Amino acid sequence: HVQLVESGGGSVQAGGSLRLSCSASGLEFSRTCVGWFRQAPGKAREGVAAIDSDGRTIYIDSVKGRFTISQDNAKNTLYLQMNSLKPEDSATYYCAAAYGLWVGYSHLLTENSYQRWGQGTQVTV
């Protein structure tokens, strides 16, 4: 049974930082494409950052240079370090995993590439 549990969300002033964590069970991060998505009220869910099974990372343009995705395979935990936060970063952030699936690099930020999702954690800037 695959389970993803996010934590680390909260309220922060503009310019501040937060680190989100996603703890996984039932899968191995080292063999899985994983990513962070976000959804603001009234907007579609969008891919923010992702790591493929080879360790390559990808980010949407709006967070490049500010957000860093990483994973600790020993802890089976995915992280999203968010610095220089802006009000437009406010959203519910979701961890996602493409369990048992191969995802091409160009599709790592595509919602339909993932079939396992966490419950989300709220970030308010």
Backbone as numpy.savetxt, mean C-alpha at the origin, in Angstrom:
# Nx Ny Nz CAx CAy CAz Cx Cy Cz
-5.77 -19.56 4.70 -6.62 -18.38 4.70 -5.73 -17.14 4.70
-5.87 -16.32 3.68 -5.06 -15.11 3.55 -5.74 -13.96 4.29
-4.96 -13.28 5.11 -5.49 -12.14 5.83 -4.47 -11.01 5.83
-4.94 -9.80 5.55 -4.10 -8.60 5.56 -4.68 -7.62 6.57
-3.84 -7.12 7.45 -4.31 -6.20 8.48 -3.43 -4.96 8.49
-4.06 -3.82 8.18 -3.33 -2.56 8.16 -3.36 -1.89 9.52
-2.37 -1.07 9.76 -2.31 -0.25 10.97 -1.44 0.96 10.69
-1.49 1.92 11.59 -0.60 3.08 11.48 -1.25 4.35 10.98
-2.51 4.27 10.60 -3.18 5.47 10.14 -3.44 6.44 11.29
-3.90 7.64 10.94 -4.20 8.62 11.96 -4.32 10.01 11.36
-4.33 11.00 12.23 -4.42 12.39 11.80 -3.08 13.06 11.99
-2.67 13.83 11.01 -1.37 14.49 11.06 -1.49 15.83 10.34
-0.70 16.79 10.75 -0.70 18.08 10.08 0.04 17.99 8.75
-0.29 18.88 7.86 0.40 18.95 6.58 1.90 19.09 6.81
2.66 18.32 6.03 4.11 18.31 6.20 4.62 17.23 7.13
3.70 16.59 7.83 4.07 15.54 8.77 4.26 14.19 8.11
4.50 13.19 8.93 4.79 11.85 8.44 3.97 10.80 9.16
3.72 9.71 8.47 3.09 8.54 9.04 3.72 7.31 8.40
3.73 6.20 9.13 4.15 4.94 8.53 3.03 3.92 8.70
2.54 3.46 7.57 1.53 2.42 7.58 2.18 1.05 7.55
1.54 0.11 8.20 2.01 -1.27 8.20 0.89 -2.19 7.76
1.27 -3.27 7.11 0.30 -4.29 6.70 0.88 -5.64 7.05
0.27 -6.27 8.02 0.73 -7.59 8.46 -0.07 -8.66 7.73
0.64 -9.61 7.15 -0.02 -10.64 6.34 0.11 -12.02 6.96
-0.90 -12.81 6.77 -0.86 -14.21 7.14 -1.44 -15.03 6.00
-0.93 -16.23 5.84 -1.44 -17.10 4.79 -0.78 -16.93 3.45
0.22 -16.08 3.36 0.98 -15.92 2.13 2.38 -15.44 2.46
3.28 -15.60 1.48 4.65 -15.12 1.65 4.87 -13.88 0.81
5.17 -12.77 1.45 5.38 -11.53 0.73 6.50 -11.65 -0.30
7.52 -12.43 0.00 8.67 -12.52 -0.89 8.29 -13.12 -2.24
7.15 -13.79 -2.32 6.72 -14.42 -3.56 5.45 -13.79 -4.13
5.07 -12.64 -3.60 3.78 -12.05 -3.93 3.94 -10.59 -4.30
3.22 -10.17 -5.32 3.14 -8.74 -5.62 2.19 -8.11 -4.60
2.64 -7.05 -3.97 1.84 -6.40 -2.94 1.85 -4.89 -3.17
0.80 -4.24 -2.70 0.73 -2.81 -2.93 -0.15 -2.08 -1.95
-0.08 -0.77 -2.04 -0.93 0.12 -1.25 -1.83 0.90 -2.20
-3.08 0.94 -1.86 -4.07 1.71 -2.59 -4.73 2.68 -1.62
-5.40 3.68 -2.17 -6.13 4.61 -1.31 -7.42 5.04 -1.99
-8.36 5.41 -1.14 -9.64 5.88 -1.66 -10.13 7.03 -0.79
-10.32 8.16 -1.43 -10.88 9.33 -0.77 -12.39 9.35 -1.02
-13.16 10.00 -0.15 -14.62 10.05 -0.33 -14.99 10.61 -1.69
-15.86 9.90 -2.38 -16.34 10.34 -3.68 -15.39 10.10 -4.83
-14.27 9.45 -4.55 -13.28 9.19 -5.60 -13.05 7.69 -5.75
-12.53 7.32 -6.90 -12.20 5.92 -7.15 -10.94 5.54 -6.37
-10.82 4.24 -6.09 -9.63 3.76 -5.42 -8.46 3.82 -6.41
-7.31 4.29 -5.94 -6.16 4.41 -6.82 -4.94 3.72 -6.21
-4.12 3.18 -7.08 -2.88 2.57 -6.63 -1.87 3.63 -6.26
-1.22 3.47 -5.13 -0.26 4.44 -4.63 1.17 3.95 -4.83
1.43 2.73 -4.41 2.77 2.17 -4.51 2.66 0.65 -4.46
3.62 -0.01 -5.09 3.58 -1.47 -5.11 4.99 -2.04 -5.26
5.13 -3.30 -4.87 6.38 -4.05 -5.03 6.04 -5.36 -5.72
6.82 -5.69 -6.76 6.57 -6.99 -7.39 7.42 -8.07 -6.72
7.29 -9.30 -7.18 7.98 -10.42 -6.54 9.49 -10.38 -6.74
9.96 -9.51 -7.64 11.40 -9.32 -7.82 11.93 -8.15 -7.01
11.04 -7.50 -6.26 11.46 -6.38 -5.43 11.44 -5.03 -6.12
10.95 -5.00 -7.36 10.87 -3.70 -8.04 9.69 -2.92 -7.50
9.88 -1.62 -7.37 8.84 -0.76 -6.82 8.31 0.19 -7.89
7.09 0.65 -7.65 6.46 1.61 -8.55 5.58 2.54 -7.71
5.49 3.80 -8.12 4.71 4.79 -7.39 3.90 5.63 -8.37
2.78 6.14 -7.90 2.10 7.14 -8.69 2.89 8.44 -8.59
2.76 9.27 -9.61 3.57 10.48 -9.69 3.39 11.39 -8.48
2.17 11.47 -7.98 1.88 12.43 -6.92 2.58 12.12 -5.59
3.11 10.91 -5.43 3.77 10.57 -4.16 5.26 10.30 -4.32
5.75 10.34 -5.55 7.18 10.09 -5.77 8.03 11.09 -5.00
9.05 10.57 -4.33 9.91 11.43 -3.53 9.39 11.68 -2.13
8.15 11.32 -1.86 7.56 11.53 -0.53 7.22 10.22 0.17
6.76 9.23 -0.57 6.36 7.94 -0.02 7.39 6.88 -0.39
7.57 5.93 0.52 8.46 4.80 0.27 7.78 3.51 0.70
7.69 2.57 -0.23 7.14 1.26 0.07 8.29 0.29 0.35
8.09 -0.55 1.34 9.12 -1.54 1.67 8.45 -2.74 2.31
9.20 -3.81 2.40 8.64 -5.00 3.04 9.70 -5.70 3.85
9.26 -6.32 4.92 10.14 -7.13 5.77 9.65 -8.56 5.61
10.37 -9.33 4.80 9.91 -10.68 4.51 9.93 -11.58 5.74
10.86 -11.34 6.65 10.93 -12.15 7.86 9.68 -11.96 8.72
9.16 -10.73 8.70 7.96 -10.42 9.49 6.69 -10.51 8.66
6.86 -10.77 7.35 5.72 -10.79 6.44 4.87 -9.53 6.58
5.56 -8.41 6.57 4.92 -7.12 6.79 5.32 -6.15 5.69
4.33 -5.41 5.22 4.52 -4.40 4.19 4.39 -3.03 4.86
5.20 -2.08 4.41 5.18 -0.76 5.00 4.97 0.30 3.92
4.44 1.44 4.35 4.39 2.62 3.50 4.79 3.80 4.36
6.00 4.29 4.15 6.47 5.48 4.85 6.01 6.69 4.07
5.25 7.55 4.73 4.68 8.71 4.06 5.23 9.97 4.71
5.97 10.74 3.95 6.55 11.99 4.43 5.97 13.17 3.67
6.15 14.35 4.22 5.67 15.58 3.58 4.21 15.45 3.16
3.41 14.97 4.07 2.01 14.71 3.75 1.25 15.98 3.40
0.33 15.83 2.47 -0.49 16.93 1.99 -1.96 16.62 2.25
-2.80 17.63 2.32 -4.23 17.36 2.52 -4.81 16.41 1.48
-4.31 16.48 0.26 -4.83 15.60 -0.80 -4.43 14.14 -0.62
-3.55 13.86 0.36 -3.21 12.47 0.66 -4.24 11.83 1.60
-5.18 12.62 2.10 -6.19 12.09 3.01 -7.06 11.07 2.29
-7.18 9.90 2.89 -7.94 8.81 2.28 -7.90 7.61 3.21
-8.68 6.61 2.84 -8.52 5.31 3.47 -7.49 4.54 2.66
-6.48 4.03 3.33 -5.40 3.31 2.66 -5.58 1.81 2.85
-5.43 1.08 1.75 -5.63 -0.36 1.75 -4.36 -1.07 1.31
-4.09 -2.16 1.96 -3.03 -3.06 1.55 -3.65 -4.12 0.64
-2.94 -4.51 -0.40 -3.46 -5.50 -1.33 -2.37 -6.49 -1.73
-2.79 -7.70 -2.01 -1.85 -8.75 -2.42 -2.42 -9.51 -3.61
-1.55 -9.80 -4.57 -1.93 -10.61 -5.73 -1.53 -12.04 -5.42
-2.29 -12.67 -4.54 -1.94 -14.00 -4.04 -2.02 -15.05 -5.15
-0.87 -15.69 -5.43 -0.84 -16.75 -6.42 -0.94 -16.28 -7.85
-0.82 -14.98 -8.07 -0.96 -14.42 -9.41 0.32 -13.71 -9.82
0.60 -13.75 -11.10 1.71 -12.96 -11.64 1.14 -11.65 -12.16
1.77 -10.55 -11.79 1.31 -9.24 -12.23 2.45 -8.55 -12.97
2.18 -8.13 -14.19 3.17 -7.41 -14.95 3.47 -6.06 -14.31
4.69 -5.58 -14.49 5.11 -4.34 -13.83 4.16 -3.19 -14.15
3.71 -3.11 -15.36 2.86 -2.00 -15.78 1.47 -2.07 -15.17
1.14 -3.18 -14.55 -0.19 -3.35 -13.95 -0.14 -3.38 -12.43
1.00 -3.07 -11.84 1.13 -3.16 -10.39 0.25 -2.17 -9.65
-0.13 -1.08 -10.27 -0.99 -0.10 -9.62 -2.43 -0.19 -10.10
-2.75 -1.31 -10.73 -4.11 -1.53 -11.22 -4.89 -2.33 -10.19
-6.03 -1.82 -9.79 -6.81 -2.44 -8.73 -7.17 -3.89 -9.06
-7.53 -4.17 -10.30 -7.97 -5.50 -10.68 -6.86 -6.55 -10.68
-5.61 -6.11 -10.47 -4.50 -7.07 -10.41 -4.46 -7.79 -9.07
-5.21 -7.32 -8.08 -5.14 -7.84 -6.72 -6.47 -8.44 -6.31
-6.39 -9.52 -5.55 -7.64 -10.14 -5.11 -7.72 -10.33 -3.60
-6.71 -9.92 -2.89 -6.74 -9.97 -1.43 -6.54 -8.55 -0.91
-7.45 -8.13 -0.01 -7.44 -6.76 0.47 -7.57 -6.72 1.99
-6.93 -5.72 2.58 -7.13 -5.47 4.00 -8.38 -4.63 4.21
-8.65 -4.32 5.45 -9.86 -3.59 5.80 -9.69 -2.08 5.67
-8.46 -1.62 5.55 -8.18 -0.21 5.37 -7.85 0.51 6.67
-7.07 1.58 6.53 -6.74 2.43 7.67 -6.83 3.88 7.22
-7.42 4.72 8.04 -7.71 6.10 7.65 -6.52 7.01 7.90
-6.24 7.81 6.89 -5.20 8.85 7.00 -5.86 10.19 6.76
-5.69 11.11 7.71 -6.26 12.45 7.58 -5.16 13.48 7.74
-5.03 14.33 6.73 -3.99 15.37 6.77 -4.68 16.73 6.79
